[in-house]
């Protein structure tokens, strides 16, 4: 009886007498090929260096006070990623290393978007290199690994993660996740340094979890890969399964053990294991899966018409177009993949990397209606898809003509595919160039998506088209009358238009729907200030400050109210507090100077009762 874990990797293939291609003898050829892939990947996204901040960038970067000082570093580990905006709101995203990444970019580039885009693209290039290393280890053939890296680097499905700054958690996760798995493989492959490799793997896994929650699938990947590699001969089927499961569980046990404290900390920070945006029945969740999975499958195979948002919504009841047909297509694809995987361990390993990382996004209630489908969620699953694509390309061996030792049709097909993917990427990433293109394209791709309508209305309002913005907000409000955000945005639009009665109505409604969010209280206070109700304005702005004392302009507004009420000393303290948060706030500095001048003019001149007496030698 023989048993043990066997790695489907380069060393194993060589030990089994696997044939090497003529280029395998040349390390220079391998280095040149992967370097060529990495250069192509960078060039595909080099145009993004001229792009601006869009969508979430405006909040997470431009409006994030946590990035301005190292004094906020502890909050990265004790708050939700959106706590700078909603400090008392229970969130779902515990990503301290992502915030640290933003902080480092802020130090390096300030608010110049080209630098942020550069590091985002470089993160994707680094992830592409790691895909090559992973594929070479799992598939045992550097040519196949190069094909996989080429498809991964140029595939348009990665536009959100490579062209959009706020999408960087995807490649950033891969930079820790893939090495964690590779180090795990070395635990078995290098017994003399097994403990060191295990420590490194666990450390990388811990860092990956602090980047993004999707890292939690690593123990499942380790469990599944160990099951595939474990070889038991001479046992009954039942005993074989039990033995394989036991060995697989032992491999995954250290990672499961590390997962427990992470989940505890995350639950404490987020005030719960998860805080879904919508409490859905299980049937709705399940009925929503077919259309979601079919969308993802289509975009992996045919990445055209990509968009930051899609028109998918929750499915309450099964219908032919939303459940039956998509489910049939997904099942057929799964059966085909299963048939292929049974005939090849390499295909089984690649399939594992495709399927398991998709599992977290099936919890659609966490994201909210219309928000649960995004291409960036396929970043890690696409690793498996690209390995499958590379394996399929390696099967093309028509004719005897060779190019650099490889079948000519195979090389030609890879080059055509690379050109198609590169052109598709460069033509579709342009929609992330600026806010106008981003929101207009999003609305064209998902015209009935209320979230898209809301953001487009915000853009129109900022461009001065307030009447059009109000119309869009009213349309969304018909579907979501209890939406805090829509009431808040509509109230703010009316505030900008000077229609203070309507502004007060919707902003008051916003504060009732979400009393823990500071924005509604703040602009309600400004509205009351414009209406001359200073006491009410002071009360509402103080509520906003109590919730979020570190938000820009809150202290300044409070200072202005106190100044109008005649409390100059209190106003001065508020302006100073604003300057402590933002030393470049010129208006606050001018107010401090003005108040100091007034306070000095009010001090009575002190006249001594008698002149001082002369000291020795006439000195005083």
LOLUMFI-27563 format. One line per 10 residues: their letters; for each residue x, y, z of C-alpha. Coordinates in Angstrom, 3 decimals. Example, Ala and Ser with C-alpha at 12.3 -4.5 7.8 and 13.67 -1.06 7.14 Angstrom:
// residues 2
as> 12.300 -4.500 7.800; 13.670 -1.060 7.140
This chain:
// residues 620
xxxxxxxxxx> 0.000 0.000 0.000; 1.314 3.444 -0.903; -0.116 6.703 0.287; 0.931 10.304 0.249; 0.445 13.660 -1.384; 1.713 13.928 -4.934; 2.114 17.346 -6.465; 1.190 17.857 -10.060; 4.152 20.103 -10.672; 7.295 20.490 -12.659
xxxxxxxxxx> 9.441 18.305 -10.410; 6.951 15.448 -10.421; 6.581 15.510 -14.175; 10.325 15.361 -14.649; 10.677 12.498 -12.185; 8.033 10.590 -14.115; 9.845 11.053 -17.360; 7.477 13.685 -18.753; 8.629 15.154 -22.031; 10.069 18.645 -21.931
xxxxxxxxxx> 9.712 21.047 -24.834; 12.931 22.105 -26.573; 12.742 25.482 -24.879; 12.618 23.996 -21.378; 16.409 23.732 -21.365; 16.746 27.499 -21.680; 15.974 29.539 -18.568; 16.617 32.661 -20.634; 13.808 31.737 -23.015; 11.420 31.235 -20.108
xxxxxxxxxx> 12.425 34.551 -18.553; 11.994 36.392 -21.854; 8.562 34.892 -22.435; 7.159 35.801 -19.038; 8.796 39.237 -19.242; 7.039 39.720 -22.582; 3.718 38.794 -20.967; 4.263 41.244 -18.097; 5.201 44.068 -20.471; 2.090 43.426 -22.569
xxxxxxxxxx> -0.027 43.479 -19.415; 1.420 46.821 -18.349; 0.989 48.298 -21.828; -2.655 47.197 -21.908; -3.324 49.453 -18.916; -0.733 52.195 -19.403; -3.470 54.540 -20.629; -5.027 54.470 -17.143; -2.166 56.649 -15.845; -4.053 59.612 -17.295
xxxxxxxxxx> -7.345 58.608 -15.663; -8.963 60.521 -12.805; -10.533 59.500 -9.510; -14.030 58.060 -10.119; -16.929 56.719 -8.078; -15.745 55.313 -4.730; -12.319 56.942 -5.223; -13.905 60.283 -4.441; -14.934 59.069 -1.004; -12.212 56.567 -0.103
xxxxxxxxxx> -9.402 58.853 -1.245; -10.486 62.465 -1.674; -12.841 62.486 1.289; -11.061 60.050 3.614; -9.541 61.886 6.560; -8.061 58.594 7.804; -5.425 58.816 5.059; -3.981 62.124 6.180; -2.160 61.070 9.340; -0.565 57.993 10.904
xxxxxxxxxx> -2.569 58.814 14.035; -5.528 57.080 12.371; -3.609 53.826 11.869; -5.262 52.034 14.844; -8.661 52.736 13.312; -7.684 50.758 10.208; -7.757 47.662 12.413; -10.696 48.568 14.643; -13.198 50.057 12.190; -15.079 49.169 9.034
xxxxxxxxxx> -13.430 50.378 5.820; -16.169 53.019 5.468; -16.016 54.190 9.081; -14.492 57.525 8.064; -17.907 58.353 6.570; -20.241 56.339 8.803; -18.374 55.663 12.054; -21.343 54.145 13.886; -22.795 52.188 10.998; -22.271 48.396 11.112
xxxxxxxxxx> -20.543 47.495 7.884; -19.410 44.348 6.074; -15.897 45.222 4.978; -12.998 44.703 7.368; -9.958 45.560 5.233; -7.203 47.204 7.273; -4.411 46.429 4.799; -6.404 48.024 2.004; -6.595 51.208 4.083; -2.861 50.942 4.757
xxxxxxxxxx> -2.286 50.642 1.000; -4.323 53.829 0.464; -2.337 55.605 3.183; 0.995 54.691 1.558; -0.234 55.883 -1.838; -1.386 59.130 -0.242; 2.106 59.645 1.194; 3.754 58.915 -2.148; 1.442 60.728 -4.555; -0.831 63.000 -2.563
xxxxxxxxxx> -3.979 63.549 -4.581; -2.357 63.092 -7.998; -4.288 60.192 -9.564; -1.540 59.069 -11.974; 0.510 57.612 -9.115; -2.451 55.755 -7.653; -3.208 54.278 -11.069; 0.438 53.305 -11.512; 0.522 51.261 -8.303; -2.830 49.691 -9.162
xxxxxxxxxx> -1.555 48.543 -12.557; 1.693 47.295 -11.017; -0.318 45.273 -8.505; -2.113 43.609 -11.417; 1.196 42.958 -13.181; 2.518 41.373 -9.983; -0.577 39.191 -9.736; -0.023 38.101 -13.347; 3.497 36.969 -12.490; 2.139 34.979 -9.548
xxxxxxxxxx> -0.438 33.314 -11.804; 2.464 32.161 -13.951; 4.239 30.725 -10.897; 1.061 29.002 -9.712; 0.213 27.554 -13.134; 3.749 26.330 -13.636; 3.594 24.548 -10.289; 0.151 23.030 -10.757; 0.268 22.270 -14.467; 3.912 21.260 -14.681
xxxxxxxxxx> 4.610 22.993 -17.996; 6.108 26.450 -18.275; 4.627 27.008 -21.746; 1.116 26.309 -20.466; 1.844 28.545 -17.494; 2.915 31.333 -19.847; -0.323 30.972 -21.809; -2.307 31.153 -18.558; -0.472 34.289 -17.430; -0.994 35.910 -20.833
xxxxxxxxxx> -4.745 35.314 -20.744; -4.915 36.491 -17.126; -2.929 39.666 -17.684; -4.913 40.799 -20.725; -8.411 39.508 -19.920; -10.900 42.433 -19.826; -12.675 40.915 -16.828; -9.875 42.492 -14.753; -10.565 46.064 -15.839; -12.275 46.927 -12.559
xxxxxxxxxx> -9.311 45.637 -10.582; -6.618 47.223 -12.756; -8.122 50.439 -14.179; -10.124 51.557 -11.139; -8.179 52.568 -8.034; -10.860 51.405 -5.603; -10.794 47.986 -7.300; -7.204 47.363 -6.145; -8.212 44.996 -3.289; -8.588 42.301 -5.962
xxxxxxxxxx> -4.983 42.234 -7.239; -3.750 43.137 -3.750; -5.479 40.028 -2.401; -3.860 37.891 -5.103; -0.414 39.187 -4.093; -0.840 37.488 -0.693; -3.281 34.696 -1.490; -1.361 32.943 -4.277; 2.005 32.972 -2.420; 0.228 31.569 0.652
xxxxxxxxxx> -0.909 28.600 -1.438; 2.521 28.175 -3.050; 4.198 28.162 0.358; 1.691 25.511 1.452; 2.815 23.336 -1.458; 6.408 23.713 -0.284; 5.468 22.363 3.138; 5.083 18.934 1.557; 7.700 19.379 -1.125; 10.492 20.502 1.226
xxxxxxxxxx> 10.166 18.472 4.477; 13.390 19.803 5.976; 11.997 23.342 6.020; 8.341 22.411 6.413; 7.853 24.516 9.548; 9.316 27.619 7.937; 7.164 27.182 4.846; 4.059 26.640 6.974; 4.788 29.763 9.029; 5.253 31.777 5.852
xxxxxxxxxx> 2.054 30.383 4.366; 0.024 31.166 7.487; 1.486 34.671 7.705; 0.548 35.361 4.087; -2.917 33.936 4.661; -3.374 36.241 7.640; -2.354 39.240 5.550; -4.660 38.142 2.730; -7.633 38.055 5.130; -6.795 41.620 6.188
xxxxxxxxxx> -6.965 42.706 2.547; -10.304 41.138 1.626; -12.714 38.577 3.022; -12.491 36.345 -0.052; -9.224 35.002 1.359; -11.330 32.748 3.596; -11.599 30.255 0.742; -7.917 29.308 1.066; -8.549 26.495 3.596; -11.132 25.069 1.177
xxxxxxxxxx> -8.618 25.199 -1.675; -6.023 23.442 0.466; -8.545 20.830 1.551; -9.682 20.186 -2.031; -6.158 20.071 -3.466; -4.981 17.681 -0.757; -7.954 15.438 -1.539; -6.971 15.376 -5.220; -3.325 14.653 -4.489; -3.774 12.026 -1.789
xxxxxxxxxx> -3.210 8.570 -3.220; -4.400 5.475 -1.361; -4.054 1.973 -2.783; -5.277 -1.343 -1.440; -8.175 0.017 0.651; -11.915 -0.209 0.285; -13.714 2.795 -1.145; -15.051 3.838 2.267; -11.703 3.511 4.026; -9.993 5.297 1.166
xxxxxxxxxx> -12.384 8.249 1.425; -11.986 8.437 5.204; -8.202 8.280 4.923; -8.126 10.953 2.234; -10.469 13.221 4.166; -8.431 12.861 7.342; -5.187 13.691 5.567; -6.789 16.625 3.746; -8.248 17.982 6.964; -4.845 17.818 8.646
xxxxxxxxxx> -3.410 19.928 5.831; -6.150 22.538 6.198; -6.278 22.480 10.026; -3.655 25.216 10.685; -5.464 27.548 8.301; -8.842 26.801 9.853; -7.326 27.493 13.267; -6.052 30.884 12.091; -9.433 31.673 10.567; -11.195 31.476 13.945
xxxxxxxxxx> -9.494 34.463 15.651; -9.842 36.477 12.460; -13.595 35.887 12.405; -13.848 36.785 16.084; -11.997 40.077 15.583; -13.987 40.834 12.453; -17.287 40.185 14.233; -16.295 42.485 17.098; -15.199 45.276 14.766; -18.238 45.038 12.493
xxxxxxxxxx> -20.656 44.400 15.366; -21.763 41.096 13.892; -20.605 38.331 11.588; -22.372 40.044 8.713; -24.781 42.948 8.358; -26.821 42.247 5.220; -28.282 45.145 3.293; -31.424 43.072 2.749; -32.863 40.212 4.774; -33.843 37.739 2.075
xxxxxxxxxx> -35.567 34.369 2.229; -33.395 31.451 1.196; -35.577 30.891 -1.868; -34.821 34.387 -3.185; -31.098 33.879 -2.707; -31.176 30.556 -4.553; -33.392 31.859 -7.367; -30.959 34.745 -7.883; -27.934 32.489 -8.361; -28.611 31.222 -11.930
xxxxxxxxxx> -28.744 34.659 -13.561; -25.703 35.800 -11.558; -23.598 32.740 -12.420; -24.664 32.866 -16.058; -23.581 36.517 -16.253; -20.171 35.640 -14.803; -19.746 32.646 -17.101; -20.568 34.721 -20.182; -18.126 37.452 -19.211; -15.306 34.986 -18.636
xxxxxxxxxx> -15.829 33.346 -22.014; -16.873 36.436 -23.991; -15.804 39.641 -22.158; -17.706 42.181 -24.243; -20.146 44.858 -23.084; -18.605 45.051 -19.614; -19.985 47.668 -17.259; -19.412 48.787 -13.658; -23.063 47.969 -12.933; -25.569 45.489 -14.329
xxxxxxxxxx> -29.333 45.272 -14.319; -29.521 42.115 -12.195; -31.995 42.205 -9.331; -33.191 39.720 -6.739; -35.424 36.970 -8.142; -38.360 36.145 -5.865; -40.038 33.545 -8.089; -38.681 31.187 -10.750; -39.191 32.335 -14.316; -38.014 30.928 -17.623
xxxxxxxxxx> -35.659 33.795 -18.453; -34.296 34.517 -14.982; -33.987 31.044 -13.465; -34.728 28.072 -15.736; -32.649 28.920 -18.819; -29.648 30.400 -16.943; -29.667 27.426 -14.559; -29.711 24.992 -17.491; -26.750 26.764 -19.129; -24.734 26.794 -15.889
xxxxxxxxxx> -25.483 23.123 -15.193; -24.416 22.121 -18.710; -21.163 24.050 -18.297; -20.587 22.395 -14.908; -21.217 18.928 -16.346; -18.806 19.572 -19.191; -16.164 20.820 -16.793; -16.726 17.810 -14.534; -16.352 15.428 -17.457; -13.053 17.085 -18.412
xxxxxxxxxx> -11.796 17.171 -14.813; -12.332 13.416 -14.402; -9.904 12.830 -17.225; -7.174 15.177 -16.036; -5.916 16.052 -12.576; -4.585 19.326 -13.968; -8.065 20.275 -15.148; -9.464 19.303 -11.740; -6.957 21.584 -9.990; -7.711 24.499 -12.313
xxxxxxxxxx> -11.460 23.924 -11.878; -11.017 24.054 -8.128; -9.456 27.515 -8.469; -12.367 28.605 -10.653; -15.248 27.318 -8.532; -14.266 27.777 -4.881; -13.391 31.527 -4.977; -16.857 32.213 -6.434; -18.610 30.920 -3.313; -18.364 34.139 -1.215
xxxxxxxxxx> -20.193 36.249 -3.803; -23.194 33.897 -3.723; -24.235 35.543 -0.448; -26.099 38.170 -2.463; -27.998 39.679 0.453; -24.818 41.315 1.760; -24.492 43.626 -1.241; -28.031 44.906 -1.736; -30.401 44.764 -4.682; -28.763 45.753 -7.950
xxxxxxxxxx> -25.316 45.770 -6.291; -24.377 42.101 -6.115; -22.986 41.635 -9.651; -19.571 43.129 -10.414; -16.817 41.842 -12.674; -14.153 42.516 -10.043; -15.528 39.606 -7.997; -14.165 37.313 -10.719; -10.554 38.406 -10.274; -9.488 35.432 -8.159
xxxxxxxxxx> -11.822 32.847 -9.811; -10.434 33.880 -13.194; -7.093 32.356 -12.167; -8.673 28.930 -12.585; -10.416 29.940 -15.805; -7.156 31.164 -17.329; -5.422 27.900 -16.440; -8.279 25.999 -18.092; -7.991 28.202 -21.169; -4.249 27.533 -21.321
xxxxxxxxxx> -4.801 23.776 -21.040; -7.310 23.957 -23.874; -4.914 25.955 -26.040; -2.209 23.340 -25.487; -4.475 20.731 -27.061; -4.273 22.504 -30.441; -1.641 20.475 -32.291; -2.742 20.503 -35.926; 0.060 19.891 -38.414; 3.770 19.465 -37.853
xxxxxxxxxx> 5.005 23.037 -38.347; 6.605 24.470 -35.221; 7.519 27.923 -33.984; 10.183 27.960 -31.260; 9.570 24.286 -30.671; 5.791 24.667 -30.260; 3.008 23.753 -32.728; 2.545 26.697 -35.082; -1.316 26.692 -34.944; -1.082 26.744 -31.166
xxxxxxxxxx> 1.267 29.730 -31.098; -0.765 31.537 -33.745; -3.999 31.012 -31.848; -2.429 32.333 -28.647; -1.185 35.460 -30.411; -4.602 36.103 -31.984; -6.265 35.616 -28.610; -3.771 37.977 -26.955; -4.459 40.657 -29.556; -8.223 40.273 -29.144
xxxxxxxxxx> -8.040 40.447 -25.357; -5.661 43.413 -25.416; -7.815 45.406 -27.833; -10.936 44.601 -25.832; -9.248 45.729 -22.620; -7.907 49.007 -23.965; -11.245 49.851 -25.598; -13.327 49.122 -22.500; -11.165 50.554 -19.716; -11.719 54.057 -21.123
xxxxxxxxxx> -14.997 54.231 -19.218; -12.981 54.619 -16.011; -11.169 57.688 -17.340; -13.401 60.255 -15.652; -16.639 60.588 -13.739; -18.761 61.601 -16.710; -17.763 58.594 -18.820; -18.080 56.285 -15.825; -21.612 57.261 -14.857; -22.939 57.680 -18.373
xxxxxxxxxx> -21.640 54.226 -19.341; -23.017 52.736 -16.121; -26.447 54.190 -16.833; -26.355 52.896 -20.420; -25.474 49.418 -19.185; -28.016 49.371 -16.364; -30.722 51.970 -17.161; -33.113 50.641 -14.513; -30.545 50.296 -11.752; -31.565 52.680 -8.971
xxxxxxxxxx> -28.018 52.901 -7.602; -26.759 54.005 -11.019; -29.556 56.542 -11.349; -28.655 57.941 -7.955; -24.974 58.362 -8.792; -25.780 59.827 -12.224; -28.134 62.287 -10.570; -25.330 63.299 -8.244; -23.043 63.949 -11.205; -25.705 66.003 -12.989
xxxxxxxxxx> -26.224 68.028 -9.831; -22.517 68.785 -9.526; -22.490 69.890 -13.163; -25.303 72.331 -12.429; -28.152 70.317 -13.968; -30.089 70.236 -10.725; -33.538 69.961 -12.317; -32.502 66.790 -14.173; -30.916 65.440 -11.005; -34.113 65.998 -9.031
xxxxxxxxxx> -36.141 64.137 -11.672; -33.869 61.099 -11.381; -33.995 61.192 -7.590; -37.792 61.334 -7.691; -37.866 58.284 -10.004; -35.713 56.302 -7.590; -37.752 57.497 -4.614; -40.880 55.963 -6.158; -39.201 52.532 -5.890; -37.303 53.156 -2.662
xxxxxxxxxx> -39.248 55.642 -0.534; -37.374 54.568 2.586; -33.901 54.929 1.144; -31.784 57.118 3.379; -29.401 57.930 0.563; -32.036 59.039 -1.939; -33.832 61.231 0.610; -30.491 62.695 1.612; -29.378 63.349 -1.967; -32.712 64.834 -2.950
xxxxxxxxxx> -32.664 67.094 0.099; -29.130 68.177 -0.726; -30.147 68.946 -4.324; -32.977 71.147 -3.097; -30.520 72.811 -0.692; -28.269 73.710 -3.623; -31.260 75.013 -5.549; -32.217 77.252 -2.635; -35.548 75.483 -2.133; -35.089 75.292 1.596
xxxxxxxxxx> -38.551 74.015 2.547; -38.189 70.959 0.300; -34.606 70.522 1.445; -35.673 70.488 5.078; -38.430 67.960 4.322; -36.173 65.348 2.697; -33.164 65.915 4.939; -35.393 65.508 8.012; -36.670 62.271 6.521; -33.086 61.137 5.969
xxxxxxxxxx> -32.182 61.755 9.607; -35.240 59.753 10.705; -34.316 56.814 8.465; -30.653 56.805 9.464; -30.041 58.810 12.644; -26.564 57.250 12.951; -25.342 58.811 9.687; -23.925 62.318 10.050; -24.564 63.732 6.563; -28.293 64.222 7.002
xxxxxxxxxx> -27.858 66.066 10.308; -25.129 68.259 8.855; -26.993 69.500 5.803; -30.201 69.807 7.741; -28.257 72.114 10.048; -26.966 74.149 7.096; -30.485 74.399 5.732; -31.762 75.683 9.077; -28.845 78.092 9.209; -29.895 79.569 5.853
xxxxxxxxxx> -33.449 79.820 7.157; -32.160 81.901 10.097; -32.913 79.255 12.747; -29.535 79.355 14.436; -30.372 77.342 17.540; -31.802 74.434 15.539; -28.852 74.615 13.141; -26.407 74.395 16.049; -28.219 71.372 17.476; -28.194 69.432 14.187
xxxxxxxxxx> -24.570 70.223 13.366; -23.593 69.152 16.879; -25.362 65.829 16.234; -23.295 65.389 13.066; -20.120 66.207 14.994; -20.994 63.739 17.745; -21.293 60.979 15.146; -18.300 61.938 13.010; -15.963 64.482 14.610; -13.257 63.994 11.962
xxxxxxxxxx> -15.255 64.884 8.847; -14.160 67.886 6.802; -16.087 71.167 7.254; -18.197 70.002 10.199; -16.187 72.007 12.728; -16.053 74.951 10.323; -19.835 75.019 9.999; -20.217 74.776 13.766; -17.787 77.676 14.124; -19.846 79.821 11.761
xxxxxxxxxx> -23.035 79.110 13.711; -21.361 79.989 17.028; -19.937 83.153 15.490; -23.417 84.236 14.406; -24.651 83.511 17.925; -21.930 85.755 19.351; -19.839 83.009 20.933; -16.512 84.054 19.447; -14.339 81.972 21.743; -16.372 78.836 21.012
xxxxxxxxxx> -16.272 79.628 17.296; -12.490 80.032 17.445; -12.144 76.590 19.045; -14.194 75.016 16.260; -12.134 76.715 13.546; -8.961 75.512 15.252; -10.385 71.986 15.346; -11.023 72.230 11.600; -7.439 73.322 11.011; -6.175 70.395 13.058
xxxxxxxxxx> -7.938 68.078 10.616; -7.097 70.046 7.496; -4.269 72.589 7.892; -4.896 73.827 4.342; -8.418 75.047 5.152; -7.834 78.720 4.303; -11.329 79.876 5.263; -10.932 78.455 8.777; -7.543 80.147 9.126; -9.029 83.476 8.021
xxxxxxxxxx> -11.808 83.127 10.587; -9.294 82.473 13.368; -7.320 85.562 12.355; -10.479 87.683 12.225; -11.706 86.493 15.627; -8.278 87.062 17.191; -8.332 90.624 15.869; -11.797 91.229 17.338; -10.891 89.683 20.693; -7.715 91.792 20.969
xxxxxxxxxx> -9.649 94.963 20.180; -12.009 94.216 23.027; -9.229 93.923 25.633; -8.892 97.160 27.689; -5.509 98.895 27.527; -3.602 98.467 30.801; -2.132 101.813 32.054; 0.403 101.490 34.906; -0.260 103.591 38.079; 3.286 104.979 37.991
xxxxxxxxxx> 6.286 104.619 35.742; 8.754 101.921 36.643; 11.657 102.984 38.848; 15.089 103.241 37.350; 17.526 100.610 38.415; 21.272 100.883 38.913; 23.065 102.781 36.184; 19.765 103.912 34.806; 18.690 100.386 33.647; 15.054 99.390 33.900
